[in-house]
Amino acid sequence: MSAPMEPTVTDPPNAHVQSRAQAAYAQESAQALQDRLIVEYIPLVHHIVRKVTAHLGRRVDTDDLVSAGTVGLVRAARAYDPDRHAEFKTYAYIRVRGAVIDELRSRSFASTDVHRQVRRIRQAHAAFLADAGRPPNDQELADRAGLSLQAYYRTVQEARRQHFLSIYGLGDDEPCLANLIPATTTSPDHQAQKRETTRRLAQAIQELPERERRVVLLYYERDLTMKEVAEVLGVTESRVSQVHAGALFRLSMRLGGETS
């Protein structure tokens, strides 16, 4: 009688092959997630382009802006890490809007005359503040600068159109005012600077005249369009545009320096 056969022992799978298979699966899963995010948030690109171009006061070819925003969205999806970043919508908003603004800036809309007028208004603001001990209202600022009120509004609106007067320049590209400075680094110095800038911006917004403060919060915090803000406040869209531009000017003066 022959001895019973020993059970066959299967060699363990090659650890290197198994590791590569797991890595390939993880890569495929990550790619699927990225593709899903890109498809899901394409409407966000169009929303941002519409909002950015709504008050430019000129016809703008939006195809290039949508293309630039889409590239920003793809890059956001590729770089997104849920363990390090905020929710994807917020993270993507920052990158898409930044890409759209960069594309607009590359078109060099800036006018020397508008820069000169803005410097004149800034000097008038500083002089009034030194004399009166308080910021001027719009009429007082226009008078001090030697401008009509309508000329003052036209100047700050044009400054906004040329993207050197922008709340995004003051605090970077994020839709929520509470998080205007994206955390690009975790260093203690950077985090402290971010907290201080956010605190100063929030304080400056609180000190705006009531109507300007409401426009800023509705436009940025609630992410409404100019038309929607006008409907909420019961005024014309052109009036909201004037108030918005004036608010940005006040914030730029309070936080210091010309933004870009």
Summary of the structure (lengths in Angstrom):
residues: 260
radius of gyration: 25.8
end to end distance: 93.4
largest distance: 117.9
contacts: 725
relative contact order: 0.09
helix: 70%
strand: 0%
